[in-house]
Amino acid sequence: MLEMLEGLNPDMEVRFASQPNYPFEYDIDNVVVVESENKRTGDSEEIVYLEEGRQIGYLPGDVSVELGWG
């Protein structure tokens, strides 16, 4: 995800798109990093979780098209 965001304006708003068949957009309420054990390798790894915030509304149609959902 960091590579995907690299080079973008750090002050830009970040939203989450969900449910391709009934698309909504959400803001992000919280970001947490959790140390977890990889079940396949047994190694410890950090995982970033984005907490779904409030539902803003329906995802705009042009965003659905850009995501390949419509």
Helices and strands as residue ranges (DSSP letters): H 2-5, E 15-18, E 24-37, E 44-58, H 61-66
